[in-house]
Amino acid sequence: MNCKQVQRLLVPYINGDLDEREEGEFVRHVRHCPECYDELEVYSSVFAGIRQLDGDETKVDYRTLVEDSLKTSEEDVLDVRFWHVYSFLLKIAATAALFFLIMRGLF
């Protein structure tokens, strides 16, 4: 993902509208690009301020706003990947068990 793509995804990221793949690529880029990180800080602060003025959000720690958001995103992406791998391995185990039962003539 490049800077232009990240800039287009700033608002969807802040609103939580990215899918797992996009979110992972977005976070990876922002973690390694100081300009995009700074841009995310600005957007996040503005959106949090607007939400706070609207009464939708309680007290916001602007110093850790972006870092907390990125950590949460990284954890979410890892959780989704874990469940994808876990599901895949369960399917393999079930298929292997079924195959074993068929081969033994027990099914």
Sine and cosine of phi, psi and omega as CSV:
sin_phi,cos_phi,sin_psi,cos_psi,sin_omega,cos_omega
0.00,0.00,0.67,-0.74,0.00,-1.00
-0.96,-0.27,0.07,-1.00,-0.08,-1.00
-0.87,0.48,-0.64,0.77,-0.01,-1.00
-0.89,0.45,-0.67,0.74,0.02,-1.00
-0.91,0.41,-0.66,0.75,0.02,-1.00
-0.89,0.46,-0.68,0.74,-0.01,-1.00
-0.89,0.46,-0.57,0.82,0.05,-1.00
-0.94,0.35,-0.42,0.91,-0.08,-1.00
-0.99,-0.17,0.06,1.00,-0.02,-1.00
-0.85,0.53,-0.78,0.62,-0.03,-1.00
-0.92,0.40,-0.73,0.68,0.06,-1.00
-0.85,0.52,-0.58,0.81,0.04,-1.00
-0.90,0.43,-0.75,0.66,-0.02,-1.00
-0.88,0.48,-0.60,0.80,0.00,-1.00
-0.99,0.13,-0.07,1.00,0.02,-1.00
0.97,0.25,0.50,0.87,-0.08,-1.00
-0.98,-0.18,0.15,0.99,-0.01,-1.00
-1.00,-0.01,0.55,-0.83,0.11,-0.99
-0.98,0.20,0.11,-0.99,-0.11,-0.99
-0.85,0.52,-0.67,0.74,-0.02,-1.00
-0.91,0.41,-0.74,0.67,-0.01,-1.00
-0.89,0.46,-0.68,0.73,-0.01,-1.00
-0.88,0.47,-0.67,0.74,0.02,-1.00
-0.89,0.45,-0.71,0.71,0.03,-1.00
-0.91,0.41,-0.65,0.76,0.02,-1.00
-0.86,0.51,-0.78,0.63,-0.04,-1.00
-0.89,0.45,-0.68,0.74,0.02,-1.00
-0.85,0.53,-0.70,0.71,-0.02,-1.00
-0.91,0.40,-0.74,0.67,-0.05,-1.00
-0.88,0.47,-0.57,0.82,0.02,-1.00
-0.90,0.44,-0.45,0.89,-0.07,-1.00
-0.94,-0.35,0.04,1.00,-0.04,-1.00
-0.82,-0.58,0.97,-0.24,-0.04,-1.00
-0.86,0.51,-0.56,0.83,-0.01,-1.00
-0.92,0.40,-0.70,0.71,0.01,-1.00
-0.94,0.35,-0.57,0.82,0.07,-1.00
-0.88,0.48,-0.72,0.69,0.03,-1.00
-0.88,0.47,-0.65,0.76,0.02,-1.00
-0.89,0.45,-0.66,0.75,0.04,-1.00
-0.90,0.43,-0.62,0.79,0.05,-1.00
-0.87,0.50,-0.70,0.71,-0.01,-1.00
-0.89,0.45,-0.79,0.61,-0.02,-1.00
-0.87,0.50,-0.71,0.71,-0.03,-1.00
-0.88,0.47,-0.67,0.74,0.01,-1.00
-0.90,0.43,-0.69,0.73,0.00,-1.00
-0.90,0.44,-0.74,0.67,-0.02,-1.00
-0.90,0.44,-0.66,0.75,0.03,-1.00
-0.90,0.43,-0.65,0.76,0.04,-1.00
-0.89,0.46,-0.68,0.74,0.02,-1.00
-0.90,0.44,-0.69,0.72,0.02,-1.00
-0.89,0.46,-0.63,0.78,0.00,-1.00
-0.92,0.40,-0.66,0.75,0.04,-1.00
-0.90,0.43,-0.57,0.82,0.03,-1.00
-0.97,0.23,-0.15,0.99,-0.01,-1.00
0.99,0.13,0.18,0.98,-0.02,-1.00
-0.99,0.10,-0.24,0.97,-0.09,-1.00
-0.67,-0.75,0.64,-0.77,0.04,-1.00
-0.99,0.14,-0.31,-0.95,-0.06,-1.00
-0.80,0.60,0.72,-0.69,-0.04,-1.00
-0.90,-0.43,0.72,-0.69,0.10,-0.99
-1.00,-0.04,0.99,-0.11,-0.09,-1.00
-0.92,0.40,-0.38,0.93,0.00,-1.00
-0.93,0.36,-0.53,0.85,-0.06,-1.00
-0.91,-0.42,0.16,0.99,-0.08,-1.00
-0.81,0.58,-0.80,0.60,-0.05,-1.00
-0.94,0.33,-0.69,0.73,-0.03,-1.00
-0.88,0.47,-0.68,0.74,0.04,-1.00
-0.89,0.46,-0.67,0.74,0.00,-1.00
-0.89,0.45,-0.71,0.71,0.00,-1.00
-0.91,0.42,-0.65,0.76,0.03,-1.00
-0.89,0.45,-0.69,0.73,0.03,-1.00
-0.88,0.48,-0.69,0.73,0.02,-1.00
-0.89,0.46,-0.69,0.72,0.02,-1.00
-0.88,0.48,-0.67,0.74,0.03,-1.00
-0.90,0.43,-0.67,0.74,0.02,-1.00
-0.88,0.47,-0.70,0.72,0.00,-1.00
-0.90,0.45,-0.68,0.74,0.03,-1.00
-0.90,0.43,-0.65,0.76,0.04,-1.00
-0.87,0.49,-0.73,0.69,-0.01,-1.00
-0.89,0.46,-0.70,0.72,0.02,-1.00
-0.89,0.46,-0.67,0.75,0.03,-1.00
-0.84,0.53,-0.74,0.68,-0.03,-1.00
-0.93,0.38,-0.53,0.85,0.09,-1.00
-0.91,0.42,-0.72,0.70,0.01,-1.00
-0.91,0.41,-0.70,0.71,0.01,-1.00
-0.86,0.52,-0.72,0.69,0.02,-1.00
-0.88,0.48,-0.69,0.72,0.03,-1.00
-0.87,0.49,-0.71,0.71,0.00,-1.00
-0.92,0.40,-0.59,0.80,0.07,-1.00
-0.90,0.44,-0.65,0.76,0.03,-1.00
-0.89,0.45,-0.66,0.75,0.04,-1.00
-0.90,0.44,-0.70,0.72,0.00,-1.00
-0.90,0.44,-0.67,0.75,0.02,-1.00
-0.91,0.42,-0.66,0.75,0.03,-1.00
-0.90,0.43,-0.68,0.73,0.02,-1.00
-0.90,0.43,-0.66,0.75,0.01,-1.00
-0.91,0.42,-0.68,0.73,0.03,-1.00
-0.89,0.46,-0.69,0.72,0.04,-1.00
-0.86,0.50,-0.71,0.71,0.01,-1.00
-0.87,0.50,-0.71,0.70,0.00,-1.00
-0.90,0.43,-0.65,0.76,0.02,-1.00
-0.91,0.42,-0.69,0.73,-0.03,-1.00
-0.92,0.39,-0.49,0.87,0.00,-1.00
-1.00,0.05,-0.08,1.00,0.02,-1.00
0.96,0.27,0.36,0.93,-0.04,-1.00
-1.00,-0.10,-0.10,1.00,-0.07,-1.00
-0.99,-0.14,0.00,0.00,0.00,0.00
